[in-house]
Amino acid sequence: MKDLGDLMKQARDMQARLEQAQADLANAEVVGESGGGLVKVTLTGRYEARKVEIDSTLTGEDRGLLEDLVAAAVTDAARRVERMQKEKMSSFTKGLGLPFGINFPS
């Protein structure tokens, strides 16, 4: 059986890895798209929009259609950010019986 010092060291190590993973996720960028790639939106892991790309073939299109495509691309990107976060963080909580997003004390 491990002593309390070993358990505390493991907890600190895990906390450091979790903090690094959270920082990596915050800086990661995810691209969402709609209209078969006609509109693309890039979001960070903090859901900040970095870039919106609109295919040049849409320049003469109906404004309402373009607005709908942009909204759909943002939604797609947000869902991809959520998926990326869950996949990355699940490796830390798997097997521990801990919920996603748990914070360990410093």
N, CA, C and O atoms as a MOPAC input file, in Angstrom:
PM7 MOZYME 1SCF
protein

 N      0.83100 1    -1.18400 1     0.00000 1
 C      0.00000 1     0.00000 1     0.00000 1
 C      0.87400 1     1.24500 1     0.00000 1
 O      1.88600 1     1.30500 1     0.69900 1
 N      0.48900 1     2.20500 1    -0.76300 1
 C      1.26900 1     3.43000 1    -0.86900 1
 C      1.00500 1     4.31900 1     0.33800 1
 O     -0.09100 1     4.34500 1     0.89800 1
 N      2.04800 1     5.04500 1     0.71700 1
 C      1.83900 1     5.94500 1     1.84800 1
 C      1.21100 1     7.25400 1     1.36900 1
 O      1.09200 1     7.50200 1     0.16900 1
 N      0.81900 1     8.06700 1     2.31800 1
 C      0.10500 1     9.30600 1     2.02700 1
 C      0.94300 1    10.24900 1     1.16000 1
 O      0.40700 1    10.94100 1     0.29500 1
 N      2.26100 1    10.27400 1     1.39500 1
 C      3.14600 1    11.12800 1     0.59600 1
 C      3.11100 1    10.76600 1    -0.87400 1
 O      3.06600 1    11.64300 1    -1.73700 1
 N      3.13300 1     9.45400 1    -1.16300 1
 C      3.06200 1     9.00200 1    -2.55800 1
 C      1.73400 1     9.38600 1    -3.19400 1
 O      1.69300 1     9.82300 1    -4.34400 1
 N      0.65300 1     9.22300 1    -2.44600 1
 C     -0.66300 1     9.57800 1    -2.97200 1
 C     -0.76400 1    11.07700 1    -3.24700 1
 O     -1.33600 1    11.48700 1    -4.25700 1
 N     -0.21500 1    11.88700 1    -2.35800 1
 C     -0.24400 1    13.33200 1    -2.55500 1
 C      0.59400 1    13.72600 1    -3.77100 1
 O      0.20100 1    14.60800 1    -4.53400 1
 N      1.74000 1    13.08000 1    -3.95200 1
 C      2.58300 1    13.36300 1    -5.12400 1
 C      1.84700 1    12.99800 1    -6.40000 1
 O      1.88000 1    13.74800 1    -7.37600 1
 N      1.18100 1    11.84600 1    -6.39600 1
 C      0.40500 1    11.43500 1    -7.57200 1
 C     -0.71200 1    12.43500 1    -7.86200 1
 O     -0.97600 1    12.75600 1    -9.02000 1
 N     -1.36300 1    12.92300 1    -6.81700 1
 C     -2.43900 1    13.90600 1    -6.99500 1
 C     -1.88700 1    15.20400 1    -7.57500 1
 O     -2.50800 1    15.79700 1    -8.45700 1
 N     -0.73000 1    15.65200 1    -7.09300 1
 C     -0.11400 1    16.87300 1    -7.63200 1
 C      0.30700 1    16.68100 1    -9.08400 1
 O      0.12400 1    17.57000 1    -9.91600 1
 N      0.87500 1    15.50800 1    -9.38000 1
 C      1.27400 1    15.21600 1   -10.76200 1
 C      0.06000 1    15.20800 1   -11.68300 1
 O      0.10200 1    15.75200 1   -12.78700 1
 N     -1.01700 1    14.58600 1   -11.22000 1
 C     -2.23900 1    14.54000 1   -12.03100 1
 C     -2.79500 1    15.94700 1   -12.22800 1
 O     -3.26400 1    16.28600 1   -13.31500 1
 N     -2.74400 1    16.75800 1   -11.18800 1
 C     -3.24600 1    18.12200 1   -11.30200 1
 C     -2.42200 1    18.90000 1   -12.32400 1
 O     -2.98500 1    19.65100 1   -13.12100 1
 N     -1.12400 1    18.73900 1   -12.31500 1
 C     -0.26500 1    19.42500 1   -13.27600 1
 C     -0.58800 1    18.97500 1   -14.69900 1
 O     -0.64400 1    19.79800 1   -15.61300 1
 N     -0.80100 1    17.67000 1   -14.88900 1
 C     -1.15400 1    17.16900 1   -16.22800 1
 C     -2.51300 1    17.68900 1   -16.66900 1
 O     -2.70100 1    18.03000 1   -17.83700 1
 N     -3.46700 1    17.75200 1   -15.73200 1
 C     -4.79300 1    18.29300 1   -16.05300 1
 C     -4.71000 1    19.76100 1   -16.43900 1
 O     -5.34500 1    20.18800 1   -17.40300 1
 N     -3.94000 1    20.52700 1   -15.70000 1
 C     -3.79400 1    21.94800 1   -16.01000 1
 C     -3.15800 1    22.14300 1   -17.38200 1
 O     -3.56500 1    23.02500 1   -18.13900 1
 N     -2.16200 1    21.32100 1   -17.70000 1
 C     -1.53000 1    21.42700 1   -19.01700 1
 C     -2.51600 1    21.04500 1   -20.12100 1
 O     -2.56300 1    21.68900 1   -21.16900 1
 N     -3.29700 1    20.00000 1   -19.88200 1
 C     -4.29000 1    19.58400 1   -20.88000 1
 C     -5.33400 1    20.67500 1   -21.08300 1
 O     -5.75400 1    20.92800 1   -22.21200 1
 N     -5.75800 1    21.32500 1   -19.99600 1
 C     -6.73400 1    22.40200 1   -20.11100 1
 C     -6.15800 1    23.58000 1   -20.89100 1
 O     -6.85800 1    24.18800 1   -21.70000 1
 N     -4.89200 1    23.90400 1   -20.65700 1
 C     -4.24700 1    24.98500 1   -21.40800 1
 C     -4.13000 1    24.61600 1   -22.88700 1
 O     -4.36900 1    25.44900 1   -23.76100 1
 N     -3.76200 1    23.36300 1   -23.16200 1
 C     -3.66900 1    22.90500 1   -24.55000 1
 C     -5.02500 1    23.00600 1   -25.24800 1
 O     -5.11300 1    23.44300 1   -26.39600 1
 N     -6.07100 1    22.59800 1   -24.54400 1
 C     -7.41200 1    22.66400 1   -25.11900 1
 C     -7.83100 1    24.10800 1   -25.38300 1
 O     -8.42200 1    24.39700 1   -26.42300 1
 N     -7.53900 1    25.00100 1   -24.47000 1
 C     -7.92200 1    26.40100 1   -24.63200 1
 C     -7.25800 1    27.01100 1   -25.85900 1
 O     -7.84300 1    27.86800 1   -26.52100 1
 N     -6.04200 1    26.57500 1   -26.16400 1
 C     -5.30600 1    27.12800 1   -27.30000 1
 C     -5.54800 1    26.38400 1   -28.60700 1
 O     -5.15300 1    26.85700 1   -29.67200 1
 N     -6.18500 1    25.24000 1   -28.53200 1
 C     -6.45900 1    24.46300 1   -29.74300 1
 C     -7.49600 1    25.18300 1   -30.59800 1
 O     -8.30700 1    25.95500 1   -30.08600 1
 N     -7.46400 1    24.92900 1   -31.89000 1
 C     -8.45200 1    25.49800 1   -32.79900 1
 C     -9.19600 1    24.38000 1   -33.51800 1
 O     -8.61000 1    23.37300 1   -33.91500 1
 N    -10.49800 1    24.58400 1   -33.67600 1
 C    -11.37400 1    23.60900 1   -34.31100 1
 C    -12.14300 1    24.32900 1   -35.41100 1
 O    -12.58200 1    25.46400 1   -35.23100 1
 N    -12.30400 1    23.65800 1   -36.55600 1
 C    -13.04300 1    24.23900 1   -37.67900 1
 C    -14.38400 1    23.54400 1   -37.80700 1
 O    -14.45900 1    22.31900 1   -37.90000 1
 N    -15.44300 1    24.34200 1   -37.81200 1
 C    -16.78200 1    23.83600 1   -38.08500 1
 C    -17.19100 1    24.31500 1   -39.45600 1
 O    -16.72500 1    25.35400 1   -39.92400 1
 N    -18.06300 1    23.56200 1   -40.10400 1
 C    -18.46300 1    23.96500 1   -41.45000 1
 C    -19.92300 1    23.66300 1   -41.70700 1
 O    -20.55700 1    22.87400 1   -41.00700 1
 N    -20.43200 1    24.31700 1   -42.73100 1
 C    -21.80400 1    24.08000 1   -43.16700 1
 C    -21.86500 1    24.27600 1   -44.67500 1
 O    -20.93000 1    24.77400 1   -45.30300 1
 N    -22.98700 1    23.86900 1   -45.22600 1
 C    -23.16100 1    23.99600 1   -46.67500 1
 C    -22.13800 1    23.21500 1   -47.46200 1
 O    -21.70600 1    23.64300 1   -48.53200 1
 N    -21.75100 1    22.07400 1   -46.93800 1
 C    -20.76100 1    21.24500 1   -47.63700 1
 C    -19.40200 1    21.92300 1   -47.74600 1
 O    -18.67100 1    21.71700 1   -48.71400 1
 N    -19.07000 1    22.73600 1   -46.74000 1
 C    -17.77400 1    23.40600 1   -46.72800 1
 C    -17.80400 1    24.80900 1   -47.30900 1
 O    -16.76000 1    25.45300 1   -47.40600 1
 N    -18.98000 1    25.30000 1   -47.70000 1
 C    -19.07300 1    26.65300 1   -48.25600 1
 C    -18.79800 1    27.72200 1   -47.19800 1
 O    -18.29500 1    28.80100 1   -47.51200 1
 N    -19.13000 1    27.41400 1   -45.94900 1
 C    -18.85600 1    28.32500 1   -44.83900 1
 C    -18.09900 1    27.54800 1   -43.77200 1
 O    -18.51100 1    26.46300 1   -43.36400 1
 N    -16.97300 1    28.12800 1   -43.32200 1
 C    -16.15900 1    27.50800 1   -42.28100 1
 C    -15.90200 1    28.53400 1   -41.18800 1
 O    -15.62600 1    29.70200 1   -41.46300 1
 N    -15.99900 1    28.07000 1   -39.93000 1
 C    -15.73600 1    28.92200 1   -38.77900 1
 C    -14.70400 1    28.22800 1   -37.90300 1
 O    -14.84200 1    27.04800 1   -37.58200 1
 N    -13.67000 1    28.96900 1   -37.52000 1
 C    -12.63900 1    28.44200 1   -36.63900 1
 C    -12.85000 1    29.01600 1   -35.24800 1
 O    -12.90200 1    30.23300 1   -35.06600 1
 N    -12.97500 1    28.11100 1   -34.25000 1
 C    -13.11400 1    28.49800 1   -32.84900 1
 C    -11.94000 1    27.95400 1   -32.05400 1
 O    -11.35200 1    26.93200 1   -32.40800 1
 N    -11.60600 1    28.65200 1   -30.97000 1
 C    -10.61200 1    28.12300 1   -30.04000 1
 C    -11.33000 1    27.21800 1   -29.04700 1
 O    -12.55700 1    27.11400 1   -29.05300 1
 N    -10.55100 1    26.57300 1   -28.20200 1
 C    -11.12400 1    25.74600 1   -27.14000 1
 C    -11.88900 1    26.55800 1   -26.11500 1
 O    -12.58800 1    25.99700 1   -25.27000 1
 N    -11.76300 1    27.87200 1   -26.18200 1
 C    -12.53000 1    28.76800 1   -25.30500 1
 C    -13.75100 1    29.32300 1   -26.02900 1
 O    -14.39500 1    30.25300 1   -25.54400 1
 N    -14.06600 1    28.76000 1   -27.17800 1
 C    -15.21700 1    29.16300 1   -27.98500 1
 C    -15.08000 1    30.58100 1   -28.53900 1
 O    -16.08500 1    31.24200 1   -28.79900 1
 N    -13.85100 1    31.05100 1   -28.71900 1
 C    -13.62300 1    32.35100 1   -29.33300 1
 C    -13.48800 1    32.15000 1   -30.83300 1
 O    -12.72500 1    31.29600 1   -31.28400 1
 N    -14.22900 1    32.93800 1   -31.60700 1
 C    -14.14800 1    32.83300 1   -33.06200 1
 C    -12.83000 1    33.44000 1   -33.53100 1
 O    -12.50700 1    34.57800 1   -33.19000 1
 N    -12.07800 1    32.68300 1   -34.30700 1
 C    -10.79700 1    33.14700 1   -34.84900 1
 C    -10.89900 1    33.53300 1   -36.32100 1
 O    -10.20500 1    34.43300 1   -36.79600 1
 N    -11.78900 1    32.82500 1   -37.03700 1
 C    -11.81400 1    33.03200 1   -38.48400 1
 C    -13.15600 1    32.57900 1   -39.03500 1
 O    -13.73000 1    31.59300 1   -38.57300 1
 N    -13.64400 1    33.30600 1   -40.02000 1
 C    -14.83100 1    32.91500 1   -40.76900 1
 C    -14.43900 1    32.93200 1   -42.23700 1
 O    -13.95900 1    33.94300 1   -42.74900 1
 N    -14.64700 1    31.81200 1   -42.90800 1
 C    -14.34600 1    31.70900 1   -44.33900 1
 C    -15.64900 1    31.46100 1   -45.08900 1
 O    -16.42000 1    30.56200 1   -44.75100 1
 N    -15.87500 1    32.27900 1   -46.11400 1
 C    -17.07700 1    32.13200 1   -46.93900 1
 C    -16.62200 1    31.91500 1   -48.37400 1
 O    -15.90700 1    32.73800 1   -48.94500 1
 N    -17.04400 1    30.79900 1   -48.94500 1
 C    -16.66700 1    30.46600 1   -50.31200 1
 C    -17.11200 1    31.57600 1   -51.25700 1
 O    -18.20800 1    32.11900 1   -51.12300 1
 N    -16.26000 1    31.90000 1   -52.19800 1
 C    -16.54200 1    33.00300 1   -53.12700 1
 C    -17.78100 1    32.76200 1   -53.98200 1
 O    -18.34300 1    33.71500 1   -54.52200 1
 N    -18.21400 1    31.53400 1   -54.11600 1
 C    -19.41800 1    31.26900 1   -54.91000 1
 C    -20.67900 1    31.77000 1   -54.21000 1
 O    -21.73800 1    31.84300 1   -54.83300 1
 N    -20.58500 1    32.11100 1   -52.94100 1
 C    -21.75000 1    32.58000 1   -52.19300 1
 C    -21.91800 1    34.09600 1   -52.22900 1
 O    -22.86600 1    34.61500 1   -51.64100 1
 N    -21.03900 1    34.80400 1   -52.88900 1
 C    -21.10400 1    36.26600 1   -52.85600 1
 C    -22.41600 1    36.81700 1   -53.39100 1
 O    -22.87900 1    37.85500 1   -52.91900 1
 N    -23.01100 1    36.16900 1   -54.33700 1
 C    -24.27100 1    36.66000 1   -54.88700 1
 C    -25.49700 1    36.00600 1   -54.26800 1
 O    -26.61900 1    36.23300 1   -54.72200 1
 N    -25.29000 1    35.19900 1   -53.24000 1
 C    -26.39300 1    34.44700 1   -52.64400 1
 C    -27.27100 1    35.31900 1   -51.75800 1
 O    -26.90300 1    36.43200 1   -51.38300 1
 N    -28.40100 1    34.80000 1   -51.44700 1
 C    -29.34600 1    35.43000 1   -50.54300 1
 C    -28.70300 1    35.63800 1   -49.17000 1
 O    -28.08000 1    34.72400 1   -48.63000 1
 N    -28.85300 1    36.81600 1   -48.61700 1
 C    -28.26000 1    37.14900 1   -47.32100 1
 C    -28.77100 1    36.21100 1   -46.22500 1
 O    -27.99300 1    35.79700 1   -45.36600 1
 N    -30.03300 1    35.87600 1   -46.23500 1
 C    -30.59900 1    34.98100 1   -45.22500 1
 C    -29.95300 1    33.61500 1   -45.25400 1
 O    -29.68400 1    33.03000 1   -44.20500 1
 N    -29.70100 1    33.09900 1   -46.45100 1
 C    -29.03000 1    31.80900 1   -46.58100 1
 C    -27.62800 1    31.88300 1   -45.99500 1
 O    -27.21200 1    30.98300 1   -45.26600 1
 N    -26.91200 1    32.92700 1   -46.30100 1
 C    -25.55100 1    33.09500 1   -45.80000 1
 C    -25.55100 1    33.18100 1   -44.27300 1
 O    -24.71500 1    32.56400 1   -43.61400 1
 N    -26.47800 1    33.93800 1   -43.71900 1
 C    -26.57700 1    34.03800 1   -42.25900 1
 C    -26.85300 1    32.68400 1   -41.63000 1
 O    -26.26900 1    32.34500 1   -40.60100 1
 N    -27.73800 1    31.90900 1   -42.24000 1
 C    -28.04200 1    30.56400 1   -41.73300 1
 C    -26.82100 1    29.65800 1   -41.79800 1
 O    -26.57100 1    28.88300 1   -40.87500 1
 N    -26.05800 1    29.75200 1   -42.88300 1
 C    -24.86500 1    28.91900 1   -43.02900 1
 C    -23.80200 1    29.28600 1   -41.99800 1
 O    -23.14600 1    28.40300 1   -41.44500 1
 N    -23.62700 1    30.57800 1   -41.73400 1
 C    -22.65200 1    31.00500 1   -40.72700 1
 C    -23.07600 1    30.49300 1   -39.34400 1
 O    -22.25200 1    29.96600 1   -38.59700 1
 N    -24.34600 1    30.64800 1   -39.01100 1
 C    -24.83900 1    30.16600 1   -37.71700 1
 C    -24.63500 1    28.65500 1   -37.59400 1
 O    -24.22600 1    28.17100 1   -36.53900 1
 N    -24.91200 1    27.92200 1   -38.64400 1
 C    -24.74300 1    26.46200 1   -38.62300 1
 C    -23.26900 1    26.08600 1   -38.46800 1
 O    -22.95000 1    25.12300 1   -37.77100 1
 N    -22.37800 1    26.82700 1   -39.10500 1
 C    -20.94600 1    26.54200 1   -39.00000 1
 C    -20.43900 1    26.82200 1   -37.59100 1
 O    -19.60400 1    26.07700 1   -37.07700 1
 N    -20.93200 1    27.88500 1   -36.96000 1
 C    -20.54400 1    28.18900 1   -35.58000 1
 C    -21.01600 1    27.07200 1   -34.65900 1
 O    -20.26600 1    26.62200 1   -33.79300 1
 N    -22.23600 1    26.63000 1   -34.83800 1
 C    -22.77000 1    25.54000 1   -34.02300 1
 C    -21.94600 1    24.27300 1   -34.21100 1
 O    -21.63000 1    23.58800 1   -33.23800 1
 N    -21.59600 1    23.95700 1   -35.45200 1
 C    -20.78700 1    22.77600 1   -35.74400 1
 C    -19.42800 1    22.88300 1   -35.05900 1
 O    -18.95100 1    21.91300 1   -34.47000 1
 N    -18.80700 1    24.04900 1   -35.13300 1
 C    -17.50100 1    24.23600 1   -34.49200 1
 C    -17.61500 1    24.08900 1   -32.98500 1
 O    -16.75000 1    23.47300 1   -32.36100 1
 N    -18.66800 1    24.64300 1   -32.38600 1
 C    -18.86000 1    24.53500 1   -30.93700 1
 C    -19.01600 1    23.07300 1   -30.51400 1
 O    -18.46100 1    22.65500 1   -29.49900 1
 N    -19.75600 1    22.31600 1   -31.27700 1
 C    -19.91700 1    20.88700 1   -30.96300 1
 C    -18.59100 1    20.14200 1   -31.07900 1
 O    -18.31100 1    19.23500 1   -30.29600 1
 N    -17.77900 1    20.52900 1   -32.05700 1
 C    -16.46800 1    19.89300 1   -32.21700 1
 C    -15.54300 1    20.24100 1   -31.05500 1
 O    -14.76300 1    19.39800 1   -30.61300 1
 N    -15.62400 1    21.48300 1   -30.55600 1
 C    -14.83200 1    21.87100 1   -29.38900 1
 C    -15.24200 1    21.02000 1   -28.19300 1
 O    -14.38600 1    20.50000 1   -27.47800 1
 N    -16.54500 1    20.87500 1   -27.97300 1
 C    -17.03200 1    20.05200 1   -26.86000 1
 C    -16.52900 1    18.62300 1   -26.96600 1
 O    -16.07800 1    18.04400 1   -25.97800 1
 N    -16.60600 1    18.04900 1   -28.17200 1
 C    -16.13900 1    16.67500 1   -28.38000 1
 C    -14.64500 1    16.56400 1   -28.09000 1
 O    -14.20300 1    15.62100 1   -27.43300 1
 N    -13.86800 1    17.53600 1   -28.58400 1
 C    -12.42600 1    17.52200 1   -28.37800 1
 C    -12.10500 1    17.59000 1   -26.89000 1
 O    -11.23300 1    16.86800 1   -26.40700 1
 N    -12.80800 1    18.45700 1   -26.16200 1
 C    -12.57200 1    18.59300 1   -24.72700 1
 C    -12.90700 1    17.29300 1   -23.99100 1
 O    -12.14000 1    16.84700 1   -23.13700 1
 N    -14.03300 1    16.69700 1   -24.31600 1
 C    -14.43300 1    15.45900 1   -23.64400 1
 C    -13.44400 1    14.33800 1   -23.91700 1
 O    -13.09300 1    13.58100 1   -23.01200 1
 N    -12.98900 1    14.22900 1   -25.16900 1
 C    -12.03900 1    13.17200 1   -25.51000 1
 C    -10.71800 1    13.36100 1   -24.77700 1
 O    -10.15100 1    12.40400 1   -24.24900 1
 N    -10.23500 1    14.58800 1   -24.74700 1
 C     -8.94500 1    14.86600 1   -24.10100 1
 C     -9.03400 1    14.64800 1   -22.59200 1
 O     -8.15000 1    14.02800 1   -22.00000 1
 N    -10.08500 1    15.15100 1   -21.97800 1
 C    -10.18800 1    15.08400 1   -20.52900 1
 C    -10.61200 1    13.70800 1   -20.02300 1
 O    -10.33700 1    13.36400 1   -18.87400 1
 N    -11.27400 1    12.92100 1   -20.86300 1
 C    -11.71500 1    11.60400 1   -20.39800 1
 C    -10.53700 1    10.69500 1   -20.08500 1
 O    -10.66700 1     9.77300 1   -19.27900 1
 N     -9.39200 1    10.94000 1   -20.70700 1
 C     -8.22300 1    10.11400 1   -20.41600 1
 C     -7.74500 1    10.32500 1   -18.97800 1
 O     -7.10400 1     9.44600 1   -18.40200 1
 N     -8.05200 1    11.47600 1   -18.40200 1
 C     -7.63600 1    11.74200 1   -17.02900 1
 C     -8.62300 1    11.18300 1   -16.01100 1
 O     -8.22100 1    10.75600 1   -14.92800 1
 N     -9.88500 1    11.18100 1   -16.34100 1
 C    -10.88700 1    10.75200 1   -15.37100 1
 C    -11.26000 1     9.28300 1   -15.51400 1
 O    -11.88900 1     8.71100 1   -14.62400 1
 N    -10.87200 1     8.66700 1   -16.63800 1
 C    -11.20200 1     7.26200 1   -16.87600 1
 C    -10.61500 1     6.38300 1   -15.77600 1
 O     -9.43700 1     6.50100 1   -15.43800 1
 N    -11.41400 1     5.53400 1   -15.24300 1
 C    -10.94900 1     4.59800 1   -14.24400 1
 C    -10.88100 1     5.16100 1   -12.83300 1
 O    -10.69100 1     4.40700 1   -11.87900 1
 N    -11.03300 1     6.46500 1   -12.68700 1
 C    -10.97400 1     7.06100 1   -11.35400 1
 C    -12.35600 1     7.26300 1   -10.75400 1
 O    -12.49100 1     7.53300 1    -9.56000 1
 N    -13.38400 1     7.12900 1   -11.58900 1
 C    -14.73000 1     7.36100 1   -11.10400 1
 C    -15.00700 1     8.82800 1   -10.86400 1
 O    -15.90700 1     9.17600 1   -10.10000 1
 N    -14.23300 1     9.70300 1   -11.51800 1
 C    -14.39100 1    11.14000 1   -11.33400 1
 C    -15.14600 1    11.73500 1   -12.50900 1
 O    -14.96500 1    11.30200 1   -13.64800 1
 N    -15.98800 1    12.72000 1   -12.24600 1
 C    -16.71000 1    13.37000 1   -13.34500 1
 C    -15.79900 1    14.28600 1   -14.14400 1
 O    -14.78700 1    14.76300 1   -13.63100 1
 N    -16.15800 1    14.53300 1   -15.40600 1
 C    -15.43300 1    15.46200 1   -16.26500 1
 C    -15.44300 1    16.85000 1   -15.63000 1
 O    -16.47000 1    17.29200 1   -15.11200 1
 N    -14.30000 1    17.53900 1   -15.66800 1
 C    -14.24400 1    18.90800 1   -15.18200 1
 C    -13.92500 1    19.05600 1   -13.70900 1
 O    -13.98100 1    20.16300 1   -13.17300 1
 N    -13.59000 1    17.95600 1   -13.04400 1
 C    -13.28400 1    18.04600 1   -11.61100 1
 C    -11.98000 1    18.81300 1   -11.42300 1
 O    -11.05000 1    18.65600 1   -12.21300 1
 N    -11.90600 1    19.63000 1   -10.39700 1
 C    -10.69900 1    20.36700 1   -10.06100 1
 C    -10.10800 1    19.81800 1    -8.77900 1
 O    -10.80700 1    19.65500 1    -7.77900 1
 N     -8.82100 1    19.53500 1    -8.81300 1
 C     -8.13500 1    19.04200 1    -7.63700 1
 C     -7.59600 1    20.20900 1    -6.83600 1
 O     -7.20700 1    21.22300 1    -7.41700 1
 N     -7.56300 1    20.09500 1    -5.51700 1
 C     -7.02200 1    21.18700 1    -4.69500 1
 C     -5.52700 1    21.33000 1    -4.92400 1
 O     -4.83800 1    20.35300 1    -5.21600 1
 N     -5.02900 1    22.55900 1    -4.78800 1
 C     -3.58700 1    22.82300 1    -4.96300 1
 C     -2.80900 1    22.45100 1    -3.73100 1
 O     -1.58900 1    22.60600 1    -3.70100 1

